[in-house]
């Protein structure tokens, strides 16, 4: 099972030829712990540069770093998320999902965070679609949504008004349904399923 970082790093071919993702409205952006961009797909650049053309960007790394700080960081930052949950690009609204990566690759820049930017089409985001695909119960879907927000077991338990042990039970059931063995693998498989647009 590839991690979310590997999925994003694989968004381009070795010779720079971009792959066409199954869902054209999804952008992927991988950053290090200092929020410096490491890798992204073409859709991310299209989303963040609109209405300018991506090919007019001279220094992509600088553009992405400045745009992350200007448009994607939450001005009223809380301990749960430094990033906005939604933002507007032109007339389109996008949902911003944050994935905390814990499988680091060796190298000068280690992937620490991954942002998934999904266009909000008629209010249908990737989570409900994937919840249906893997037959999550409403409470399991709620637990995964809090996981995506970076909440701890204790915080999820408070939000759901259940015990931390019950939260653990929900995640065990979710892992069984998804065929994975860790929470980071839940996130990676959700990214993969969202990009593929079909069951694995």
N, C-alpha and C positions, 0 to 999 in steps of 0.2 A: 504494500500500500504506500504510494508516494505521499510525502507530506505536502501541505499547502504550498510551501516554498518551492518544492520541486515542480509542482504543477505550474506555478507562475513562471519559474525560470525556464520551463519548457514551452512558454508561449510563443517563442520565436524559433525558427529553424537555425541550424548552425551558421548559414551564410547570410543571416539577417532577413531571410524571407519570412514574412509573418504568416502564421497559420490563421485560418479563418475559424474562429470559435463557433460552436454550435449555437450559442446564444449571443447575438451581436450586441446586446444591450448590457453586457457584463464587462466591467473593467477590473483588472487585477493589478495591484501595486504592492511590491514587497519592499520593506524598509528595515534599516538597522535600528538599534535602540536609541540613536540620536535623531531618528526620523529622516535619515538620508536615504534617498531611493536607491535600491539595488537592482530591481528589475520590474518591468511592467509589460502589459500587452498593448497593442495598437489602440484598442478601444478606450483604454485609460487616457491616452493622449488626446484622442478625439473628444472625449467627454470634458476633460479639463481645459482644453484650449479653445473650445467653441466660444465665439463664432469665428475665431482665427483658424487658419488651416494648419494642421500639424506640420506640414513640410516647411512652413515659415519659421518654425522654432529653430534657433541656431544652436543653443546649448540646452539640450533636453534635460540633463541632470539638474542644472540650475533652475530651469523653468519648473520642474516637478518639485524640487525642494521649496521654492518660493510659494508655489501654489498650495502645497500641503499646509504650510504655515498660515497662508492668507485665507484659504477657503475651507479647509477640512478640519482644522483644529477648533475645538469648542471654546468659545470665549469665556464661558462660565464653567470652566473645567471642574469636574468632580473626580473623586478617587476611582470611580467606576470606568470612566471613559474620557480620554482627552479629545475625542473626535466627535464631530457632529453626527447625528443619526440620519439626517436628510440634507440635501442641498439641491440647488436649481442650476441647470446649465441650459441657457436659452429658454425654451418653453417646456423643457423636460425636467421632471423631478427624479432624483436618484436617491436610493437608500444606501447608506454607508455602513457596512458590516466590518467589524474589527476582529481579526483572528490573532491570538497570541501564540507564537510558534515556540516550541521548546526542544525541537531537534535541530541543533545548530550544525552547520557545515563548517569545515575548516577553511580559513581564508581571512583576509584583512577585514572584509565586511560580512558580518554574520546576520542572516535574516532573523529578525526579532518580531516584526509585526507584518501582517498582511491585511490590506484593505480590499474589500470586494465592493465594487460600485455597481449596483443593479438598478436599472430603470424601473420606476414604479408604474407598471401598466395596469390600469383599472384596479389598483390596490392589491394586485396579486404579486407578492414577493416570492423569492425562491423557497423560503422556509415552509409555508403551507403546502407548496407543491411537493417538496421532498418529504414532509410529514405524511402526506397521503401515500406517496410512493412506498415508504417504509412502514406504513400502518401504525404511526404513532397515535397514542390516545391524546385527547386534548391537554391533559396534564403533562404528558411526556413532551409534547410540542412546546408547552410553556417553559418547562425546565431547559430545553435546548435553546430557546430564545434567550433566557437569562445567561446560559453558558456563553452564547455568542456575544453578550454584553460584557463578558469578562468577570462575572460575579463568582464569588467563592461559594462552596457548599452552604456555609452558614448564612450568607447573604441570600442565596436562593431559597433556603428554608424559611427565612423571615418573610420574603416576598410572597411565597406560596402558602405561608401559614401552616407549614408541616415541619417535621423533625428532620435534622440532617441525615439520619438513617434512612428516612423515606426518600430523600433526594438521591442518596446512593442507590437505593433500589430502582428508582426511575432510570438512572443512568446505566445500571446493569441491564435492564430490560431493553433500553435503547441500543446498547452495544450488541446485544444478542440479535436484535432485529436488523441491525446494519451489518452484522458480521465482522465487527472490529473488537479490539481489546483495550482501547484507551480513549480518553476524552479527546486527545489531540487527533486521534484517528477518526473520531466522529466528525470533527471539523474538516479534516482533509477529505473524507468521503462525501461530505455535503458539498464542498467546492467542486469535486469531481462530478457528482451527480448533477449539480447545477449547470456545469459547462456542457456535459453530455446531453442533458435534456432527456435522458432515458434511464431506465433501471439498469443496474450493474449486474 
